[in-house]
Amino acid sequence: MGPYQPKLRDYPLTNDGMQEHRFQYHWFKKFPWLEYSEVKDSAFCFPCFLFDEIPSNNPKFVIEGFSSWKRHEGGPSSHHNKNMQSWGCLRNPIQHIDRLINAQTSQQLLENRLRLKTSIIAVKWLAKQACAFRGHDESVNSRNRGNFIELIKHSAECSKEIAQVVLENAPSYTKYTSSDIQKELLNILANKVRNKIRRELGDGKFCILVDEALDESDKEQMAIILRYVDCDGYIRECFFEVVNVMETTAVTLKKEICNVLARYDLLVENIRGQGYDGASNMRGAWNGLQALFLKDCPYAYYIHCFAHQLQLALVAASNDVPDVWLFFSALGSIVNVLTSSAKRLSELKSVWEAEIIDLIASGEVQTGTGANQIHTLQRPGATRWSSHFRSVSRLLDLFSVVHKVLGKLVECGPNNNIRGEAKGACESMISFKFVFILHLLNKVLGMSDLLCQALQVKSQDILNVVHLVSTTKKLLQRLRDNGWETFIENVVLFCEKNEIDMPDMKAHHMKGRGRSCQQNDYITVEHYYHYDIFNTVIDFQLMELNNRFTEQTLELLTLSSALNPIDAFKSFKIEDICSLAERFYPEDFTKIELQALRRQLECFEIDIHSLQEFQNITSLSELCRRLVETRKSQIYFLLDRLIRLVLTLPVSTATTERAFSAMKLIKTTHRNKMENEFLSDCMVIYIEREIADNIDSDAIVDEFSFLKNRRTQLRQ
């Protein structure tokens, strides 16, 4: 209830005999007690209407109205001001009779806040550690009342002050330990984390990273990550929300994403990048998710996740080269024989441990923190990043150990099947061809793994990744052109150490099992291994990388490379940079700003060679931070804007994969009935724990008390 204050387009004119004047709408702001009658074209006093005596002491203010528009408040003791005081008391909820009756002392208020803070700390700790909140039996006589209450009890044991106000010492109606209170506190904390991310993003441009996965209860969950550049020039990839979707069609995904963005006042028009995997519902050029967003925002450029592309290249190389396919088939058999039984796996670890002890005693290996860890074999997986390299490298490390264990199984296996499998695996791994390909893939995949690890860095920028892709290609080409001699020497030394029979490299190579007279081409064994395996594997890997990472065909990346600061800004080209802003970001630069950008670039080109601060910069993200640190971003503000737009472009969806790893820790088999909102709140706090740590408990208490009327007083 309040005064009637209509906003009219034109208030009626009034003539007082000297001049015409009319009521002004802004008077409502200056005199909030005013009411206006459209019928009488007169003003009234709302507090006087409520609290004036009968008959009225101020008929002008209550019955007749006034239109002379002069000050009518009177002195401090006037009836109007007394009525204003009464109105002020009415509007103050603290003065309401129910509050006065239930008014509590300041000591009680502090105790109430301490009790709630203890619950907040417990909620925050459990969420950050991905622990369950509830227990099977939370009754007073239970030996284990669940993590939440047990944590409250632990806090009480550490502090007498807390012990006096929590659990059994708290009023029955304000214990703040119920499941509803836990969820409410968790939701407040999670929303504060999201709002902190939203404030940090501000009105800037951002990129969305999206992926889907099934949770423990077989619900399809969609993770949404926001990528942006903060005010200090750092790239941020923040987990924002996980949404349960009924289906994974592009239309459904877009609708849910837009709902989340709208909830936090994030405009689709400000999206400047999309990062997804290669699924058809995501990357489809006509009806895929990226196409739907491009219709609403033509500058939301889609980048296929580089890490997925690299994995596809590795899988293609392992499946499409016959000799490599046979190698991985044999490798899979070796892994199956040794890891399908706990007894055999334990035997493998025991032999490995004994060998490490012998090597340390002989001084062949060094000791230190984290060195000589006991590990086992790993199976290569088509969807697990770096799994092919780890599988190969671990077999190479454990080669002699694996050979020993397989030899024991051949002689002492529990049955004929195990002995037969062990014999086949043992014969495969001691063949020269197997050892040759093992070393070759360890070398080739090792080079690609450096790129794979770089792609999973959270703050990676796209130009640095393009440079790393180019470096990986050069390393592979160098290995092909100049690495054969060193490589074959290492293979020979390994064979001699492990007593593996070496073929005569100058002998005639026999294809298949045919007689020598049936061989069409006379080639030596060395020629076969050098050109038909060594070169072929490297060529196929290079071909896959070239096909999947074609920066020449992506004009956006080609023009963006002109900003790359590597090698003392060797690639810096003003024309390309201006073309980048004009052609790909016309919404972010006006024609006048494009002209100003060229002038700024001309000045910057001189600065980068004369200022020490801009020497030896190795990435675009470092350049952005250096501009902020030196306050050059205020001078070259248009260049700074363009750099931030390029840095917003996505590199990989590794952050979404990490989010799903967190989801598996939080929503487990024993917690598979978790509600969607509760899961989302837990994931936000678990993943963005740095932000959650900086949220003050007092702020949560205040918001908790504001949300609805509480039975106890939590603030003055």
N, C-alpha and C positions, 0 to 999 in steps of 0.2 A: 504494500500500500504506500502511495506517495502522491505528491501534488500532480495535477493534470497540467502537462506542459506541451501542448501541441506545436508542431513545427509546420507553419504555413508558408506557402510560397511568398505571399504578400499579406501583411497585416493591414487592416483598414486604417485609413488616414483619419486623424482627429484634428479639428480646428478649434483652438482655444481663444480665437478672436485676434490673435497677433500673428501666429504662424501655424502651419500644418505640421503634424508629427505623427508618428505611429509607434506601436510596440515593437521592440527589438528582441529577436530570439536569444541573443547572447546574454540578455539580462537573466535568463534562467540559470546560467552558469555563475553569474555574479551574485544573484540572490536565489539560492536553491529552494527557498520557502515559497516562492511565487507560484500562483496558479493563474491560468488565463481562461476567460470565458469567451468563446467565439460569438455567442448570442448577444452578450452585453458589451462586447469589446472592452472589457474591464479586467483588472487584475485583482486577485484576492490573496489572502495569507492562509496557507494550509495549516500551520501550527495554531493560529488563532481560531480557525474553524473547529479544530479538535479540542482545544483546551480553554476557550473563552467562556466566561460565565454567561448565564441567562438572566436578564437580558444582556446583550453583548455590550462590552465596554468599547469595542472598536467596530461599529456597524460598517464603516467604510471598508474594513479589512475582511468582514465576514458576510455581510448581507448585500450592501449596495455596490461594493467594488469601487476602485479608483482608476482614473485614467489621466491624471495630471502628471504622472511619471516623475514625481519628486520624491525625495527620501521621506519615508513615513515611519521608520523604525522607532523613533523617539529615543529617550535617554535610557540609561542602564536599568532603571527601575520601572520602565514603562510596561504596560500590560503585554505588548508585543514581545518584548525581550524575555519576560517571564514565561510566556507561552513557548518561545524558542528553546528555553532551557528544558521545559517539560518534553518537548519533541526530541531533543538531544538524548534525554534519558530513555525515551521509548525506543530510539534507534540503537542504543547501546545494549547488546545482549547480556553483557556482564551485569547490568543493573536489573535484569529481569528477575522476577520474584523466585522462579525455580532455581536460578543460579545463586541468588542470595541465600536461599534456604540451604542449598547444598554447598555453599562456599567452604573451601578447605584452606587450611593453613599453608603457609609457604613451605613448611617442613613436609607436609603431606604431598604437596605438589612435587617437590624434589624426589621424594620416595617413588611417586608414580612414574616420573621420568626415568629414574634409575632402573626400575623394574622393566620398563619398556625397552630401554637401551640394552639391557642384558639380553633380551630376546632378539633385538636387532643384530647384536654382535654374533649371537649363535646362528641366526639365519644367514648372515653374510659369510661366516666361516664355513658352514656346511655347503653352501652354494659354491664357494670358491674351491672346495675340495671334492666336489661332485659326490657328496655323501647323501645317503638317505636321511630324511627328517624324522619320519614316524617309526614307532616300534610296534611289534606284534601285541604287546601287553604294556600299556602305559599306566596301569594302576599303581597306587602308592606302594603296594606290597610286592610289586614285580621286581625281579633282580636286574632286569635290563629294560628300562622304560623308553628306549629309543634314543637315537643320537641327540635330538634336540633337547630333551629334558635332561639327559645325562650331561650334556654340555652346560646347561644351566646349573646343575648340581655341582659340577666342577668349578664353575665361576664362584658359586657360593662358598665352596671350600677354600678358595683362594682369597676371599674378601668377606670379612664379617659384615661390612656395610651392605653388600649385596645379599648375604645370607638372611639378613633381617627383613628383606622386602620381597623375596621371591618364593615361589612354590607354596608350601604349606603356611608360610608366614605372610602370604599375600591374601587380600580379600577374595572370597570365592568368585566374585563377579569381575575381577580385574587381575587375573593371573597372567594374561597375555601368553598363554602356552597352547591354545587350541589350534587345530589345523587351519581354521579360517584366518586366524590372526597371523599365522606363519605365512600363508599364501599372500595375505594383504601386505605384510611387511616386505616380502620378496618382490611383489609387484611394484611397490613404491621404489625400492632400490633399483630394480631393473629399468623402470621408466626414467629414473634420474640418470642412469648410465646412457640411455638412448638420447635423452634431452641434452646431455653434455656433448655427445657426438653431433647432435643437430646444431647446437650453438657453435661448436668448433667449425662445422661446415659453413654455417652462415648462409649467405646468398651466393656462394661460390658454385662452380660447376663440379659435377661429380660423375662417377662411373658406377654401374651396377654389375656385380659378379653374382651369378645365379647358378645353382645346381640342385638336383634332386637325389634323394636316396630313401630307402625304406628303413624305418626304425624297428625296434625290437618287437613291436606289436603289428608289424607289417602295414603301417600307415605310410603313405607317401609324404615325405617332408621336403619342403623347398627352403633352402638357406639363401638369405639375401645379405650380401656384403656391400658396403659402400666404400669406394676408393676415391680419395680426394687429396689435395695438397693443403696442409694447414698454414696458418699465418706465418710460421717460422720457416716454411719451405720444405717441410718433411712430408713424404708420401705416407698416407695413412690408409690402411685397409681394415675397416672395423666391421665386426659382425654386428648386424642390426636386428635381424628377426629370422625366425624359422616359422614357416606356415604350413599347416596340414592342407594338402590339396586332394580333392576327390579324383581328379584325373590330370594327366600331364600334357594335355593339348596346349598349344601355344596361346590360344584365346584365354583359357582358364588361368594359366600362369601369369599372363599379362594383367588380367583383372586383379589377381591377388597382389601382385607387385604394386600396381597403381593404388590399391586400397591402403597398403602399408605406407607408401610415399605420401598419400593425401593425409593420412592420420597425423603425420609429423610435418605437414606443410612443405613437403619437398615437391618441386614442380618437375613434371616430365620434360618440360622445355629446357631444363638445366642439365639434362643428361648429355654427357659428351663422350660416352664410351659404354660398350656392352662386352662382357666377357663370359663366354659359355664354352662347354665342350662341343664335340662335333656331332651330337645327336641331331637327327633330322628335325625334331620339333623345336630345336633351338636355332640352328643355323640355316634353316630353309629360306631360300631367297625370295619366295613368294608368300608363304603362309607361316614361316617360322617365327619364333619369338622376336628375333632381331629385326625381321622385316616389319612386324607390327609396330615396334617402337620407332622404327625409321619413318613410318607414315606420320606419326605424331611429332617426331623430332628428327629431321633429316641429318642432324649433326651428331647423333648418337651412334658413332661408328663401331661396327662389330669387329672384334679381333678374336679369332679362334685360339683357344688356350694353347700357348706354345708348348707347355709340358705334355699335353695330350698329343700334339702333333709329333713331338720327339718320340713318345712311347709308340705311336703308330709306325714311325719310321723304323724303330728297333724291332718291333714285332714283324714288320714286313721283311726286314733283312733276315730274321731268324726263320721265317716260314718259306720264303721264296727262293733261297739258295739251297739246293738239294743237300750238299755236304753239311751245311750248318743245321738244316732240319734234322738230319740223321744224328748229328752230334747232340742236339738238345733232346732228342728221343732217348739216346743212350744215357745222357745226364739224368733225365727223369727216372730211368730205371734204377740208376745207382742211388738216387735220393730215396726212391720208394723202398728199396731193399733195406737201407740203413735207418730210415726214420719211421717206418710203419710199425715198428716194435719198440716198446719202451726199453726192453732188455738190450736190443742191439744198439739203440741210441745211447744208452748208458755205457755200453762197452766202447763205443766210439769216443765218448768224452773221457773215459778213463785212460784209453791209449793216448789220446791227445794231451791229457794232463801229464802223463808220465814222460812223453816226448819233450814237452816244454821244460820239465824239471831237468832232464838230461842236457838240453840245449843251454839252459842257464848255467848249469854246473860246468859245462865245457867252455862257456864264455862266448858262444856263437850268437846269442841274443842278449839284448840289454834289458834291464829291469827298470821299472818306473811306474808312476801312477797311471792306471788305465792300460798298461802294456800287457801283452800276452794273455788276453782274455780268452776264456774257454767258450768257443761257439761251435755251432753245428752247421750242417748243410742246409741250403735253402732252395726251395722249388721255384723256378721262374714262372711268373704269371703275366698274362697278357695285359691286365689292367693295373698291375702294381708297378709304380714308377721305380726304376733302378733295380728291379728284381732280377733281371737277366744278368746284369753286371755282378750283383752280389752273389748270385748262384755260381757263376763262373769263378769269381775271385776266391770264394770260400773253398771250392773244390781244389783250386790250385794251392791254397794254403794248407789244406788237409790231405793233400794227395797221398803222401806216404802212409798217413794214419788210415785213410780209407782203404788203401791197398792191403794193409795188414789185417784190418777187421774183415774185409771180404775174403782174404785168404783163410782166416780162421773159420769163417762160415762155410767155405767150400769143403773144409776137412771135418768140421765138427757141427755142422748145421743140424737142427732138430729133425728135419725130414728132407726127403728128396726134392720137394718143390723149392725149399729155401736154398738147399745146396745148388740146385740147378740155376736159380735166379742169381745167386751170388757168383757162380762160375761165369755166367754170361756177362754180368756187370764187370767182373774182374778182367775178363779177356778184352772187353771193349776199352776199358780205361788204360790198359797197358799197350795199346796199339799206337804206333807212331802218328798215325793220322789224327787220332783223338787228341793226343798231347799237342800236336801242331795247332789244331783248331782251338784247343783250350787256351793256349798262349796268345793266339791271334785275336780271339774274342776278348780276352782280358785286356789286350792293348787297345783294340778298337772301341769296345764298350766303355773302357776307362776314360777315353777322351770324351765320349759323349756324356758320361756320367758327370763330368765337371759342369757341363752345360745344364744337365738335369737338376743338379743341386742349386745352381744359380737361379734357375727358373722358379724355384720354390721359396726364394727369399721374399719376404713380405713387402719390402720397400723397393723392389726392383723397378727400374724404368725401362721402357720399351726400346730406346735407342741403345742402351747398354746390352740388352739381350740380343738385338740384331748384330751388334759388334761381336758378342760371344759366339753367336752362330757362325759368323764369318771366320772367327778364330778357330773354331772346331773344324770347319771345312779345310782350313789351311793346314792344321795339324795332321788331319787324315791324308791330305795330298802329299805332305812332306814324308809321312810314313810310307806311302806307296812309292814315291820317287827315290827316297834315299835310305829307307829303313830296313830293307831286306837283309843285308849282311849282318847287321847287329842283331836283328830278330832271330835269324836262323842259328847264330852262334849261341844265343841264350837257350834256344830249344835243344840244341845238341848237348849243352852242359847239363840241362835238366834231365835229359834222357840218360846220360852217363851216370848222374847221381842216383837215379832211381832204377838203374839197370833195365832200361827199356831198349829193345832191339832197334837199331837204326838201319834204315834201308840204304843201299848204295845209291847215292844221289846222282851218280853219272850213269847208272844203268838204264836200260830201256824200260819205260813205263808201260805196263800192260793195262789196257782198259778192260774192265770186267774180268771174265775168266777165259776169254778166247785165246787161241794159240797165237804166237808171234806173227805167223804168216797172215793172220786175219786182221792185223792192226793196220789201219790206213795211214796213220801219221806216226813217224818215228820221233818221239819226244822222250827226253830223259825224265827221271823222277824229280830232279830239281826243278826242271821246267814246269812240270805238272803242279808241284806245290807252290812255286813262285807265281806263275801266271794264272793257273786254273783255280787256285784256292786263295792265295794271299791277295793278289790283285783283284780278283773277282769279288771277294767279300768287301774289300775297301771301296771298290767302284760302286757296288750296290748300295752301300751305306751312304756314299756321297750322292748318288742319284736320288735316294729317298730324301735326304736333307735338302737337296736342291729343289725337288718337286714340292716339298711341304713348306719350305722357308724361302719363298721367292720374293725377297724384298724389292727386286726390280719391278715386279708386276704390281706392287702395292704403292701407288703414287704417294699416298699419305706418308708412309714411312720413308720413302725416298726423299721427299721434301723436308721431312722432319730431321733427317740426318744432317742437314745444313746447320743445325743447332748444336751438334755433337761437339763437346769441348776437348775430346781426346786428341793427343798429339798437337797441343798448343793451338787448338781451334783450326786445324788443318782443313776441315770440311766447311768452315764458315763461309756462307754465300748469301749476300744480302738479297739478291734476286729470288733465290729459292725460298728464303724465309718470308719475304713479302708475298710470294705466290702461295705459300702455305696458309698464311692468314687470310688472304683474299679468297682463295678457292674452297678452303675447308672450314673456315670459321667466319663467314660473312656476317653471322648474327652477333658476333662478339666484337667486331671492329667496324666502325663507320668509315665512310670514304675519307673523311678528314683525319681520323685516327690512323688509317693506312698510310697516309702521307706523312703523318708525324712518326709512325713506326719506322719508316725508311730513314728519317733524319736521326732517330735514336740509334738505329743500327750503325749508321755511319760514325757516330760518336763512340759507340761501344766498341767498334772494330779497332779504334785507336787505343781505347782504355785497356783492352785485354792484353795488349802487348806492352803497355807502359806501367800498369799497376801490378805489384807483386802479389796481391791477393788473388789474382786470376791466373796465376801460373800453376802448372801441374794439377789442374782439375781433371778428374778421370771420368766423370759421369754428369749427365744433365741434372740429376737430382742434387748433386754437390754444387753445381753452378747456381741452381735456384736458392739453395741455402746461403751460398756466399753472397749473392745479391742482397738477401735480407740482412745478413750480418754486417755488411759494409754500408747498408742503407742506400745502395745503388738502385734497389728496387723502386725507390721513390722517384729517382731520376729517369730510369729506364722502365717506367711502369707498364708500358705497352709490351715491351719485350718480356717482362716478368709475367704478364698475363698470358702471352703466347706459350711460354715455357710451361706454365702451370697447366694449360690445356693439353699440351703434349704429354706431360707427366701423368695426367689423368687417364690416358689410354691404358687399358688393361694388358697384363703380360700373361698371367696364368690364373687358373682357378684353384691354386693350391690352398688359399685361405678357406674356400668352401669345403675342401677335402678335410682340412683340419677341424672345421666346425662339425663335420659328420663323425670324425674321430671322437670329439668331445661328446657328441650325442650318444655314442655307444657307451661311453663311461657313465653318463648320467641316466639314460633310460636303459636299464639292464633287464635281464630276465625276471628278476624279483621286483622290478619297478615298472613293469610293462603296461600298467593301467594309468600311468601318469597323464594328466590332462594337458592339452596342447599349450594353454597359456602358462601353466606351471613349468613345462619343459622349456618353452621359449625364454622365460625369465631366468631359469637356472643356467641356460646356455649363455645368455648375455653376460651374467655375472662371472661365470667360469672363464669365458674366453676373454672378456674385457676387464680382467681383474685389476689392472693398473688404474683404470678409471674408478672402479668400485671402491678401491682402497682409499681414494681421496674424497669420498662422499661422507660428510659429517653425519654422525648419528643424530645430533640435535635437529638437523634439517629434516631427517626422516620422522622424528618424533613430532615436529611441528606439522608436517604434511599429514601425518596419521591423524592428528587431532582435528585438522581442517576438513578432512574428507566427510565426516559425519559427526553427529553429537555422540560424545562418549560418556560413559557413566561416571568416569572420574575426570578430574581436571588435570590437564597436562600442560597448560600455559596460563599465564596471567590474563 
